Amino acid sequence: MIYLDHHATTPCDPRVVDAMLPFLTEQFGNPHSDSHEAGRFARNAIDQSLRTIAAIVNVPPESVVVTSGATESINLALRGVMMHPRCKRPKLVICDTEHPAALEVAEDLQRQTIADGRAIEVVRVRVHPHDHSLAGQIDLDHLQELVDDQTALVCVMMANNEMGAIAPMPSVAEITHQAGALLHCDATQSVGRMQVDAKRLDIDLLTASAHKFYGPKSVGFLAVGNGNRRVRLRPQIVGGGQQRGLRGGTLNPASIVAMASALQFAMEDLTDDSKRIARLRNLLWQRLKDGVEGIEINGPDFETETTTRLAGNLNVRLQRIEGEAWMAATPEIAFSSGSACSSTEALPSHVLTAMGLSESEARRSVRFGVGRFNTEEEILSATDQLIASHRKLVG
Ligand SMILES: Cc1ncc(COP(=O)(O)O)c(C=O)c1O
């Protein structure tokens, strides 16, 4: 199999496996047992890991809360702000193209109230349509219209998991803070793939997940505050008092050490990796463009604008067949027809329809994600197979 689905997940880097293994075997102490050396050793390893993560995303070390991944981080951020006893504003503003992990939390919050009994109101911000020069980017004028003095929280992802559009976070932050609201950013596809500086971008709550940057699954973090202003969260998992009461439960030193080392390697390799990955993505597109009749790009045009699209991302639309059929006819290549979490449902991508594509166009679309361990030979072989299977299907 040739794996071209790195937005769904990435393989664990062998260097990361080496770093975590001792904590699964001889260094098994409970990091919350400070009465003996085994516990203290595990605690120190976690503290060091949290300092590494905090330095990379530029937040105070005590603001990093370890979670089971991005879905939990987003739940903690959105529910945590809106359900805090001192939250005085009932409005949550969220972008149309967020991951279901955020949209479904917002939907659920809509059935709840803030502490004073007022119903939570959720409003959705548009993105620019697919034929616009800023295709898939958040519409900042619309954001400005929606955010007001009743808004507690704005929720905008940094890089889209389906069509790779990178949001103008400084402008989003400015609009949010002018209204006195807080900003949550789902940076799941960006942390480890680009520079993410939560303080400079002025992001109050930052979500990330280790399995998107060559770490293990089911570990991530939420950075709560960047030092610029106070962020109050109501915990969602209580009991045990760990992580200053914000998220109870015994921490797993192996996965936290792995997450920190994965992030460190990702940042050390960032410049080389992103150049090489962008070159392979461009090769993938060139070959598909030449071999698949009528194929088009969904999302930002990376041939002219390299800075507004994730390096490894390619989302394309076919003229005559559905993405599902292309995937079934090319079983040796791993790619996808939408976000992994919604691909079990037969729904067209909400991200593509939010950009104004029809349901039929969305169903004729697929996503590729090129990653660290892909080679030029793999791209050549994958495109040969994809072009051949497409020819067979269109007859
Ligand atoms: C942008 C985005 N947010 C959230 C998630 C959920 O991540 P996790 O698997 O860590 O819960 C994903 C995973 O695909 C994602 O791409």
The ligand as an SDF file (V2000), in Angstrom:
LIG
                    3D

 16 16  0  0  0  0  0  0  0  0999 V2000
   -8.8250   19.4990   12.2680 C   0  0  0  0  0  0  0  0  0  0  0  0
   -9.1150   18.3290   13.1520 C   0  0  0  0  0  0  0  0  0  0  0  0
   -9.6520   18.5140   14.3520 N   0  0  0  0  0  0  0  0  0  0  0  0
   -9.8990   17.4920   15.1830 C   0  0  0  0  0  0  0  0  0  0  0  0
   -9.6160   16.1850   14.8340 C   0  0  0  0  0  0  0  0  0  0  0  0
   -9.8740   15.0650   15.8230 C   0  0  0  0  0  0  0  0  0  0  0  0
   -8.6330   14.6130   16.2750 O   0  0  0  0  0  0  0  0  0  0  0  0
   -8.4130   13.4000   17.3040 P   0  0  0  0  0  0  0  0  0  0  0  0
   -8.3530   12.1750   16.4520 O   0  0  0  0  0  0  0  0  0  0  0  0
   -7.0910   13.6630   17.9500 O   0  0  0  0  0  0  0  0  0  0  0  0
   -9.5240   13.4040   18.2680 O   0  0  0  0  0  0  0  0  0  0  0  0
   -9.0640   15.9350   13.5800 C   0  0  0  0  0  0  0  0  0  0  0  0
   -8.7900   14.5390   13.1400 C   0  0  0  0  0  0  0  0  0  0  0  0
   -8.9650   14.1890   11.9870 O   0  0  0  0  0  0  0  0  0  0  0  0
   -8.7800   17.0350   12.7180 C   0  0  0  0  0  0  0  0  0  0  0  0
   -8.2230   16.8600   11.5210 O   0  0  0  0  0  0  0  0  0  0  0  0
  1  2  1  0
  2  3  1  0
  2 15  2  0
  3  4  2  0
  4  5  1  0
  5  6  1  0
  5 12  2  0
  6  7  1  0
  7  8  1  0
  8  9  2  0
  8 10  1  0
  8 11  1  0
 12 13  1  0
 12 15  1  0
 13 14  2  0
 15 16  1  0
M  END
$$$$
